Amino acid sequence: MKNITVDRETGESIRYHGNVSYNCLGVHVICEGFVYMKTVSEMHNALFCKACGLRKLFPSTIDLTVFDRNRIWWELSEYFENAQ
């Protein structure tokens, strides 16, 4: 799968990693830390890196309770690609 670019200005992106836990989405390319998904409010969810603290909000319409990580990856890719 292609990387998700979460910030074009800084080039920050997330690399897919198949052997991680349910709420871990992938690896932050810059610091190699694991990136997790978290519900932060009724309107937003967030991606956050355990190693460096990167935090990127995205709409809660992207459902984190879906067990299909490929679907979540695709929806996040579409969101960040179109949001920038």
Secondary structure, 3 states (H helix, E strand, C coil): CCCEEEECCCCEEEEECCCCCCCEEEEECCCCCEEEEEECCCCEEEEEECCCCCEEEEECCCCCCCCCHHHHHHHHHHHHHHHC
